[in-house]
Amino acid sequence: MRLHRPLVSATVKVLQEIFNPENPRQADRVIEEVLKSNKQWGSRDRNFIAETAYEIVRNWRLALYITDLPENNLTETNYYQIIGAWLIIKNQTETEDLLPKWEEFEGLDSAKIIVKYKEAQQIRKIRESVPDWLDALGEAELGAEKWTEEIKALNQQAPVVLRANTLKTNQKALQDLLSEINIETSVLAELPDALILQKRSNISKTELYKNGFFEVQDTGSQLIAPFLDVKSGMRVIDACAGAGGKALHLSALMQNKGRVVAMDVEERKLTELLKRVKRNGVDNIETKLIDPKTLLSLENSADRLLLDVPCSGLGVIRRNPDAKWKLTPAFIDNLRRIQWKILSEYSMMLKKGGKMVFATCSLLPSESEAHIQRLLTEQPDNWELLSERRTSPATDGYDGFYMACLLKK
């Protein structure tokens, strides 16, 4: 392996922006911007920058531990040292010739780094790179054994999963079309529309994506829309739609018939959804910005209601590893209050006899099962729990989602 300074320098820049203490930025956006900054980089160059950056973000606490560096006040040279140490760990070699004789790498002791790495394997919160408070919270809610399994699985790179847009194609036809452009995929028996990429590639540049033949959507997320048991011609409300991945899935399941009302508190997300609606060839989705008047106007109007509520995102941190370093206990406490408010207030939009799905992408029962148990305890005459499910990164390989389907009596 030969290191090129421009690539290492670009990776340093990425890490500096992600871990900027005054203005930390999202990893995926920073990496995308940096990769676009030099059109001369080939695929191997881009892969080095993206993969090295993501690996270090995912293992940030471990990287600091093996280099004996503080969490704050890191210099540019420190970031070079972190990258160098990480490459030593990846190659598991004490050979000093692994790294070029750059000034920034001076003082890195391969043997010492490997010893520190082996020490770290005995300490879960360092080995899996999570803050103390999060490690304690995960163990308290899931138990030591389950938390250890889940956080290990969440510290691995996630597969890229596609959902065939059945308004334009199907799983087998899409697989064949992708194969024609040298993108190989595998299928999942449980999910009739899902395809898993065998090798990561820039699929958003393909004509198939631009023409709405598929969306990128994890397996766990693809289970939620079918859980709502929608039928063609129904009126369905997706009350926390965001950019609309599940709303688009609902529309496809309804064969573009009936009405899907996609709602959110952020107008920019609904604007992005409308672009995806056009690309997917969807006619039955309308968007509404949430306010108290909107909620009242939709009272008792929906045959089905999806509440995919804001949450910590702990179930999807393998896709957003920098989230581990931005979450706080206070933030999660506030999310729990928001989740309950949405569940208890937005449910008025559902007709009697209708079905509601409450969903989160969190591993924590306090963000998920606990709210459903509270609803059933406080309103036993109004709700019946029909079914619930959890997906597990450790057990089934899916992102960590919770979903509960309830009948409004």
Secondary structure, DSSP 8 states (H G I E B T S, - for coil): ----HHHHHHHHHHHHHHT-SSS---HHHHHHHHHHT-TT--HHHHHHHHHHHHHHHHTHHHHHHHHT--SSS--HHHHHHHHHHHHHHHHT---GGGS---GGGTT--HHHHHHHHHHHTT-HHHHTT--HHHHHHHHHHH-HHHHHHHHHHHTS----EEEE-TTT--HHHHHHHHHHTT--EEE-SS-TTEEEESS---GGGSHHHHTTSEEE--HHHHTHHHHT---TT-EEEETT-TT-HHHHHHHHHTTT-SEEEEEES-HHHHHHHHHHHHHHT--SEEEEE--HHHHHHTTT-EEEEEEE-----GGGTTTSGGGGGT--HHHHHHHHHHHHHHHHHHGGGEEEEEEEEEEES-S-GGGTHHHHHHHHHH-TTTEEEEEEEE--TTTTSS---EEEEEEE-
